[in-house]
Amino acid sequence: MQGDYQKRVDLIVAAVKGIPSVTTQTVVPNIANHVPHLLIRFDPSVRGVTTEQILTALREGKPSIELNPNSGQPPNQGIPSDANTLVVGVWMLQPGEDSIVGRRIREALTSKT
């Protein structure tokens, strides 16, 4: 099952690849489920959008997407996030949802609000 989770992470990474100032990192927090989480870091001054604006756009879009609550927060639960980090948990994604999440995050990072 771990390989399935990594495939989901890899698909989302591919969707945001090449966006200026965007970097990705996969982490496996030392908590009960040991599932990979994807960290997407970006520079708001380059992207023209804040973490909160991205979270709102994802939440209010169709379909609604909710990222890990550690998005935009200081490190917590073994996830080294910060104010400019989106945290994507992949363990609850159903087949095909990873491509939707990747596309929507790419849209949010590339459309200036």
N, C-alpha and C positions, 0 to 999 in steps of 0.2 A: 504493500500500500504506500510505503514511503516514496517509491518511484513515481506513483501517480501524482502525489502532491508536488514533487519536483517538476514534473511535466507541466502542471498547471502554472507554477511559478515561472518556468521558462517561457511559456506562451505569453504571459503578461509582460515579462522582460522584453521579449521580441517586439511587442506592441509599442513600447515606449522608447525603444532603442533609437538613437540618433537625434533625440530632442535636445537642443542646446541646454546645458547646465544640469541635465537629468542624469543621475547615477542610480544604480541599483545594487542591492546587497541582499543575499539570502541569509537568514539567521534561523537557528533552531533554539528557541528559548528553553532554559532548564526548568520547564514546568511539566506537569503530568503527561501531556499528550505528545511532546517532542515532535511537533509538526513544523515544517519550514514555514516561515513568514517572509514575505517580500517587503523590503524597505525601499521606497522610491524617494530619493532626496532630490531637491531642486532649489534653485536660487529664485526667489520671488521677484527680485529686481530684473532678472533676465526674462522670466516667464510672464511677468505682468499680472500675476495672480497669486493669492495667498492660499495657504493650506485650508483655512476656513472657507474661502470661496470655492475651492475644489470640492471639499466635503459637502457643501451645500448644493453645488451643481450635481454631484453624484446622487445625493439623497433625493433631490427634487426632480431628477430626470426619469425617463422611462426606459427600462425598468429602474426602479429605485435601487441604489447600491449603497450599502452601509459598510464603511471600512472599519478596521480594528480601532477600538477606542483609544489606543495609544498614538494614533495619528495626531501629529502636531503637539505632542506632549513630551515631557522629559522622560528619560529612560525609566522603564517600569517592567516588572515581571520578566526580566532578562531580555527585553527588547530595547536596543540602543537607539531610540528615536529622539527627535528634537522638534523644534517649532516648524521646520521645513521638511518634515518626513511624513510620507503617507505609508501606513502599515497595512498590508494586504494579507489577511488570513485566508488560506486556500482550502482549509479542511472541510468547509461546509459547501463548497461549490459543486454543483451538479455538472454532468457532462455538457460541454458547450458553453457554460457560463464563464469560464476563464477567458474565452475570446471576447465575450461581451464586456467583461470587466476591463480587460486590456484596452479595447477600443474606446470605452467611455473615459478611462483615465487619460488616454492619449488626447482625446477631444478636450477634456478639462484643462490639461497642461498646455495645449496649443491654441486655445481660443481665449483671447484677452477679454476680460470683463470690463 
